[in-house]
Amino acid sequence: MNEQPVRRPVGMTILLVLSLVNAILQIFSSLGMWITTPVMSQMLANGELEESMAPFLTLMQMDGDELEAFWQILETRLTINPIYYLFTALLYIGSLVGVIKMFKLQRVGFHVYSISQMLLLIVSVIYVYSTLGSTGFFNEFLMTVMFILLYHLYFKRIENDPTKREQDFRPEA
């Protein structure tokens, strides 16, 4: 017989790389916000934050509208409970584990990734959207569902490939 080992589809590899990069960036971003939010909130309340960030903002050469938008976004991010950022960091670590397992074509990675992503949506609803409104939730929800659905379809395609050998695809190993 001319059986070949299972190969990961190119499209799946691209999605996995995107998910990998996103998870790593989100882990560092969330941990950074978890650590710095209390201090930055205090600095903002005392007026020290604007002064300490002035050199950075000058370097960025932001105009009035951009500067105003920057401060609005930063103030909004600082009103979120810092525990939210800890939860998101932990859930993105779970997402990263799922992505790594999916790189190895282990179906359990799909489940770990999916659960982590759905929990991220729930945590966002509890800590962000319930407080600040629903702006952006629909887009976040659609992206999450799209990635989960695409990963599911890629795994179905791999499982239904008649040229694969059983020992080459270990869904739970």
Residue, then its C-alpha position, 0 to 999 in steps of 0.5 A: m500500500n502507498e499510505q502516507p503520514v497525515r500532513r497538516p493543511v497549509g491553511m490550518t498551519i497559517l491559522l495556528v501561527l496566527s493563534l500562536v502569535n496572538a496568544i503569546l502577545q496577549i499573555f504578555s499584555s495581560l500580565g503587564m496590565w495586571i501588574t501595572t494597572p493599580v499603579m497606573s490608576q493611582m498615577l492617573a488620579n494624581g496627574e502623574l501619569e500624563e507627566s511621566m508619559a509626555p516624552f513617549l507621547t512627544l516621540m510618537q508625534m500624536d496630534g490632538d485627536e489621536l492624543e485624546a483617543f489614546w487617553q480615553i482608551l488608557e483611562t477605560r483600560l484602567t477602570i477594568n478590575p485588574i483580576y480580569y487581566l490575570f484571568t485573561a493571561l491564564l486563559y491565553i496560556g490555556s489557549l497556547v497549550g491548545v495551539i501547541k497540541m493542535f500543531k502536533l495534530q492532537r485533537v485534544g488541543f482543539h478542545v483545550y483551545s475552544i474551551s479557553q476561547m469560550l471562557l475568554l468571552i465569558v470573562s470579557v462579558i463579566y468584567v468588561y462588557s457588563t461595565l463598559g457596554s457591548t461595543g466590540f463584543f460582537n466582533e470578538f464573538l465572531m472571530t472566536v467562533m470563526f477560528i473554532l469552526l475553521y479548526h473543527l473543519y480542518f480536523k474533520r478533513i484530516e480525520n476523513d482523509p482516506t490516505k492517512r494511516e491510523q497510527d499517524f493520527r493520534p487524536e488523544a495522545 
